[in-house]
Amino acid sequence: MLAELPVAPQPYAANLARGVEEHQARIDELISRHAIDWSLDRMPVVDRALVRIATLELGWRPDVPTSVVISEAVELAKEYSTEDSSGFVNGLLATIAHELRPDEDKLNVQP
């Protein structure tokens, strides 16, 4: 898909896309386990994409702080998804972060 774009994406964006594709089974398993009463196919498409990207960063990009991962996903959900999406994304990523990064003292998540 990346090769077919009219303009090459930024390297970081391309790395995220490749990472989500490479680790999608594990990412989707984590999301499905923590998304109580929500199946992946029931989530809004934007939420699903944001949570997949953020889960990749939480699990495979330790150089990106947890607070940054969650805050950016929440802001994008506010801008591009449903009215309730930012809270859903925030809560879901906080629980995934707790599993993937248990050594962090405190998550800086948005209310």
N, C-alpha and C positions, 0 to 999 in steps of 0.2 A: 504494500500500500504506500509506504513512504517513497519508494522509487517512482511512483506514478504521480506524485504531487507536482504541480507546475513550478513551484519554488521549493527548494530544499528547506526543510524545517531546521530550526536551531538545533545544534548538537544535543543539548540537554533534553529537548522535547523528543528527539529521535531516540535517545537512550531510554527515556521513560516508556515510549511506545514499544520498543523492543523488549524491555524488561517486563512489562505487563504481559506481552505475548509469551515470553519465555516461562514466566512463573504463574501464568493465569490459573492453572489448576489449584495451586496452593493458595493463591490470593483469593479465589472464589470460595475455597473451603473455609478460609478464615472469615470472610465476610458472611457467608451463609451461617456459620456457627454463632456469630455474634449479632446478627440482624434478627432479633427475636420477632417472630410473626411476620417477617418480610422475606420472601424469596427473591433471588436476584432478578428474575424476569418480571417481578411485580414492581421493582424500584423504577422511578423515573430514569430514563436513559442518562441524563446528565449526572444524576446522583451516582448511578452505578459506575460511570466512567471516572468521576472524581474520587470515589472511594477506592476503586481499583488502583488508580495512580498513587493516591496517598498511602495505601497499604503497601505498595511496592516500595515507596520511600521509607516507610517505617521499618520494613523488614529487610531491605536490601541496600539502603542508603544511610548508613549510620552517621554520615557527615552532615545530614540535614536534621536540624533540631526538631524534636517532636512538636514543640509549640508552633514552629514555622509550617510544618506539614499540615497540622490541623487548622491553623488560622487561614492559610491560603485556600484550603479546600472549602472551608466554611464561607469565606468571602466569595469564592466562585459560585457556590451554591446559592448564596443570597442574590447574586447578580444574574445568574442564568437558569435557575431552576424554580421550583414551586415555593410558595410562602413558608411551608413547613420544612423545607429541605435543609436549611442551615442547621436547625436543631437536630434533625435526624443524622446528618453527616457528622456533626460535632460529637454526638453521643456514641455513634457507632465507631468512629475513629478513636475516641478515648478508650473504649473497651479493647479494641484491637491493639492500640499502643500499649495498654497495660500488660497484655500478653507478650507482645514482641519486644518491649523495652521495659522489663520489670524493674530494672535497677535505677530508673530515673526517680528522683525524690518526689516530684510533683509535676503534673501536667499543667501547662498553661493553656487551658482550653477556654473558649469564649462561652459566656452564658447563653 
